[in-house]
Amino acid sequence: VTLHLNPISSVHIHQKPLVFLLNSPLPLVWKLKTERLAPGIQRVFFVSLGSIVQFEKGNFSLTAETEEKFFPEKNEHLLQWAQKEYGAVTSFTELKISRNIYIKVGE
């Protein structure tokens, strides 16, 4: 699955830390494609067991962390866990089948 990350239109370059929970019932390779995300900013990708994140060439991967995590099984429980762990959830998306996911990040 390719994860496309771009800032919202009102933000020229996104310069804040990000945390992603990438959950799947089966192990996946998450291919990351980014545009206009500032280098040197911490970004964390938690993936379900057996999954990995592949970064594009460049220095984005130098400040990005990937960690395998055991997530709650049901989406409601995953959302509650994320809210408890991080205090807020700004976006939650559930897809049954997809090769590409487009996410706009920003304020």
C-alpha positions as CSV (number, residue, x, y, z in Angstrom):
1,V,0.0,0.0,0.0
2,T,1.4,3.4,-0.9
3,L,0.8,6.1,1.6
4,H,0.9,9.6,0.0
5,L,1.5,12.4,2.6
6,N,1.1,16.1,1.5
7,P,0.4,19.2,3.5
8,I,-3.0,20.9,3.2
9,S,-3.2,23.6,0.6
10,S,-2.8,26.5,3.1
11,V,0.5,25.1,4.4
12,H,3.4,25.5,2.0
13,I,5.8,23.2,3.9
14,H,4.6,21.0,6.8
15,Q,7.0,21.5,9.7
16,K,5.4,19.6,12.7
17,P,5.9,16.2,14.2
18,L,3.5,13.4,13.0
19,V,2.5,10.1,14.4
20,F,0.8,7.4,12.3
21,L,-0.8,4.2,13.4
22,L,-0.8,1.9,10.3
23,N,-2.9,-1.2,11.2
24,S,-3.7,-4.1,9.0
25,P,-5.0,-7.7,9.8
26,L,-2.3,-9.0,7.4
27,P,1.4,-7.8,7.3
28,L,1.9,-5.1,4.7
29,V,4.7,-3.1,3.1
30,W,3.7,0.5,3.5
31,K,5.5,2.6,0.8
32,L,5.8,6.2,1.8
33,K,5.6,9.0,-0.7
34,T,5.9,12.6,0.6
35,E,5.7,16.1,-0.8
36,R,6.5,19.3,1.0
37,L,7.3,17.8,4.4
38,A,10.2,19.6,6.1
39,P,13.3,17.5,6.7
40,G,14.6,17.0,10.2
41,I,11.2,16.8,11.8
42,Q,10.3,13.7,13.9
43,R,7.7,11.4,12.3
44,V,6.7,8.1,13.9
45,F,5.1,5.2,12.1
46,F,3.6,2.5,14.3
47,V,2.8,-0.6,12.2
48,S,1.0,-3.8,13.0
49,L,3.1,-6.9,13.6
50,G,5.0,-8.1,10.5
51,S,4.5,-4.9,8.6
52,I,7.3,-2.5,7.4
53,V,7.6,1.0,6.1
54,Q,9.7,1.7,3.0
55,F,10.8,5.3,2.6
56,E,11.6,7.2,-0.6
57,K,15.2,8.0,-1.3
58,G,16.4,11.1,0.6
59,N,16.8,12.2,4.2
60,F,13.2,11.8,5.3
61,S,14.0,8.4,6.8
62,L,16.8,9.9,9.0
63,T,14.3,11.4,11.3
64,A,11.5,9.0,10.9
65,E,11.0,6.1,13.3
66,T,9.2,2.8,12.6
67,E,8.0,0.5,15.3
68,E,6.0,-2.7,15.2
69,K,3.1,-2.6,17.7
70,F,0.3,-4.9,18.8
71,F,-2.9,-2.9,18.2
72,P,-6.4,-3.5,19.6
73,E,-8.4,-5.7,17.2
74,K,-11.5,-3.5,16.7
75,N,-11.3,0.0,15.3
76,E,-13.3,1.5,18.2
77,H,-10.7,0.1,20.6
78,L,-7.8,1.3,18.4
79,L,-9.3,4.8,18.4
80,Q,-9.7,4.8,22.2
81,W,-6.2,3.5,22.7
82,A,-4.8,6.2,20.4
83,Q,-6.7,9.0,22.2
84,K,-5.5,7.7,25.5
85,E,-1.9,7.3,24.3
86,Y,-1.6,10.6,22.4
87,G,-4.4,12.8,23.8
88,A,-6.0,13.5,20.4
89,V,-6.6,11.9,17.1
90,T,-6.9,14.3,14.2
91,S,-7.7,11.8,11.5
92,F,-9.0,8.2,11.4
93,T,-9.6,6.3,8.1
94,E,-10.7,2.8,7.6
95,L,-10.4,1.2,4.2
96,K,-11.2,-2.4,3.2
97,I,-9.1,-2.6,0.1
98,S,-6.7,0.1,-1.2
99,R,-3.4,0.3,-3.1
100,N,-3.1,4.1,-2.5
101,I,-4.0,6.2,0.5
102,Y,-3.8,10.0,0.3
103,I,-3.5,12.0,3.5
104,K,-3.3,15.8,3.8
105,V,-1.5,16.9,7.0
106,G,-1.6,20.3,8.5
107,E,-3.4,22.5,11.0
